[in-house]
Protein backbone atom coordinates (compact mmCIF):
# COMPACT_ATOMS: atom_id res chain seq x y z
CA UNK A 1 0.00 0.00 0.00
CA UNK A 2 1.38 3.42 -0.94
CA UNK A 3 1.90 6.32 1.49
CA UNK A 4 -0.90 8.15 -0.30
CA UNK A 5 -3.32 5.25 0.30
CA UNK A 6 -2.28 5.02 3.96
CA UNK A 7 -2.77 8.78 4.40
CA UNK A 8 -6.29 8.51 3.00
CA UNK A 9 -7.17 6.29 5.96
CA UNK A 10 -5.93 8.84 8.51
CA UNK A 11 -8.03 11.75 9.80
CA UNK A 12 -7.04 15.28 8.74
CA UNK A 13 -3.90 16.75 10.29
CA UNK A 14 -4.46 19.00 13.30
CA UNK A 15 -1.17 20.89 12.93
CA UNK A 16 1.67 21.32 10.44
CA UNK A 17 4.83 19.25 10.23
CA UNK A 18 6.90 22.37 11.04
CA UNK A 19 5.59 22.08 14.62
CA UNK A 20 6.37 18.36 15.00
CA UNK A 21 9.83 18.77 16.56
CA UNK A 22 10.60 22.26 17.86
CA UNK A 23 12.46 22.04 21.19
CA UNK A 24 16.17 22.68 20.53
CA UNK A 25 17.24 19.63 22.57
CA UNK A 26 14.86 17.42 20.58
CA UNK A 27 16.04 18.92 17.27
CA UNK A 28 19.62 18.02 18.25
CA UNK A 29 18.55 14.45 19.12
CA UNK A 30 16.80 14.04 15.76
CA UNK A 31 19.79 15.38 13.81
CA UNK A 32 22.13 13.07 15.78
CA UNK A 33 19.89 10.07 15.00
CA UNK A 34 19.01 9.52 18.67
CA UNK A 35 15.35 10.52 18.34
CA UNK A 36 13.39 8.79 15.58
CA UNK A 37 9.83 9.24 16.86
CA UNK A 38 7.66 11.79 18.59
CA UNK A 39 4.24 11.58 20.18
CA UNK A 40 1.67 14.36 20.01
CA UNK A 41 -1.95 14.87 21.02
CA UNK A 42 -2.76 15.64 17.38
CA UNK A 43 -1.64 14.46 13.97
CA UNK A 44 1.10 16.72 12.62
CA UNK A 45 2.32 14.88 9.52
CA UNK A 46 1.37 12.57 6.70
CA UNK A 47 3.30 9.43 5.82
CA UNK A 48 5.92 10.41 3.24
CA UNK A 49 5.95 14.06 4.30
CA UNK A 50 9.39 15.64 4.82
CA UNK A 51 10.40 17.50 7.98
CA UNK A 52 13.25 19.99 7.64
CA UNK A 53 15.46 20.73 10.63
CA UNK A 54 18.17 23.18 9.64
CA UNK A 55 19.92 21.68 6.60
CA UNK A 56 18.64 18.21 7.46
CA UNK A 57 15.62 16.44 6.02
CA UNK A 58 13.64 13.60 7.62
CA UNK A 59 10.83 11.62 6.06
CA UNK A 60 7.83 10.49 8.08
CA UNK A 61 7.53 6.72 7.72
CA UNK A 62 4.71 5.81 10.09
CA UNK A 63 1.81 7.66 11.74
CA UNK A 64 -0.47 5.79 14.13
CA UNK A 65 -2.45 6.04 17.39
CA UNK A 66 -1.17 4.55 20.63
CA UNK A 67 -2.33 4.69 24.22
CA UNK A 68 0.19 5.85 26.82
CA UNK A 69 -0.21 2.47 28.52
CA UNK A 70 1.17 0.81 25.37
CA UNK A 71 4.40 2.87 25.31
CA UNK A 72 7.36 0.52 25.78
CA UNK A 73 11.01 0.91 26.75
CA UNK A 74 11.86 0.61 23.04
CA UNK A 75 9.38 3.40 22.24
CA UNK A 76 11.05 5.61 24.87
CA UNK A 77 14.44 4.94 23.24
CA UNK A 78 13.00 6.03 19.85
CA UNK A 79 11.93 9.23 21.63
CA UNK A 80 15.58 9.74 22.62
CA UNK A 81 15.42 8.59 26.25
CA UNK A 82 17.32 5.83 28.06
CA UNK A 83 14.26 4.50 29.88
CA UNK A 84 10.49 4.68 29.85
CA UNK A 85 10.56 6.35 33.27
CA UNK A 86 12.88 9.10 31.95
CA UNK A 87 10.50 9.66 29.04
CA UNK A 88 7.47 9.82 31.36
CA UNK A 89 9.26 12.25 33.68
CA UNK A 90 10.14 14.50 30.74
CA UNK A 91 6.58 14.55 29.39
CA UNK A 92 5.06 15.25 32.81
CA UNK A 93 7.60 18.04 33.45
CA UNK A 94 6.63 19.67 30.12
CA UNK A 95 2.93 19.56 31.00
CA UNK A 96 2.46 20.60 34.65
CA UNK A 97 -0.60 18.98 36.20
CA UNK A 98 -0.78 16.28 33.54
CA UNK A 99 -1.09 12.71 34.72
CA UNK A 100 0.21 9.71 32.79
CA UNK A 101 -3.12 8.10 31.96
CA UNK A 102 -2.65 4.64 30.41
CA UNK A 103 -5.84 4.96 28.31
CA UNK A 104 -4.95 8.40 26.92
CA UNK A 105 -4.37 8.17 23.15
CA UNK A 106 -1.62 10.02 21.32
CA UNK A 107 -0.41 10.17 17.72
CA UNK A 108 2.98 8.57 17.05
CA UNK A 109 5.09 9.98 14.20
CA UNK A 110 8.13 7.87 13.25
CA UNK A 111 10.74 9.29 10.88
CA UNK A 112 14.19 8.73 9.42
CA UNK A 113 16.81 10.79 7.64
CA UNK A 114 15.82 11.43 4.03
CA UNK A 115 18.37 10.46 1.40
N, C-alpha and C positions, 0 to 999 in steps of 0.2 A: 504494500500500500504506500502511495506517495505521501510526502509531507503535506501536500495540498489536500489530499483526501482525509488525512488525519486531522488537519486543521478544521475541516468542514464539520467534524464531529464535536469540536470544542465550542463552548459558549464564546460570545464576543469578549475581546480583551477589555479589561477594566482600567488599564494604564498603558503607557508606552514603554518599549524596551529600554529607552534611555534612562528610565527610573529603576530598572531591574537591580543593578549593582551600583551604588552611589557612595557608600562610605569609603573614604580613602584606604583604610586598612583592608577592607574587602576587595577593593580594586587591586591592591598590591597582591593579595592572595590569588586572585584570578589570573593576573598576569604571570605570576610565578608558577602557576599550575597546581596550586595547593587547593584552591576552591573551584569545584566543577559543578556546583549546584547551589541554588538558592530557593528558599521557600518564602512565599508571600501570601497575604490574605486574598489577593486578586490575581488574575491572569495578566501578565505583563508582556508576553511574547508568544509568537506562533512558532511551531516547529519549522526549522529552516531559516528563521529570521536571524540576522546578524547583529550582534552587539559590538559596538566599538568602544574600547577603553584606551584612550590615548591613541597610539599608533598600532594598537593591537585589535584584532578582530576575532570574535568568538561566535560560533554558530550554535543555535539552540537545537538540541537533538531530541529532547523529550519534554513533554509538558503533561502533567497528570495531577490528580487530586490524591491527597494522603491525609490521614488523621494523625494528630500529634502522637497518639498512642502507638502508631505504626513506625515511627521514626526509630531507626536502628543505630548502632555504633558506626556501621559503615556509612549510613546517611550523614551522620555528624562529621565523619572524616571528609566526605564530599563537600560539606559546608566549610571545611577548613579548620576543624577542631579536632583535638586529640581524642576526646571522649564525648559521649552523649551528654553527660552531666555538664561538661564545659559549654557545650552548645546550648543546653537549656538555660544555664546561668546567664549566658550572653543575651539570649532572646528576652529573658525576664528582666534583665538590667536595662535593655533598650525600651521596654514597654512597662513602666512603673504601674503596679497594680494588676498587671496581667497575671493570670494563673495558667499553668501548663495543664490544659484540659485534654485528656486523652481522646475525647470524641471530636474536638475542634478540627475542622478540615482546613487545609491550606493547599495552595497550588505549588507544585514542585516544578522548577525549571532547571533542566540539566543541559550543560553546554560544553563545548570543547574548542580549542584553538582552530580557527579557520585556516585552511591552507591556500 
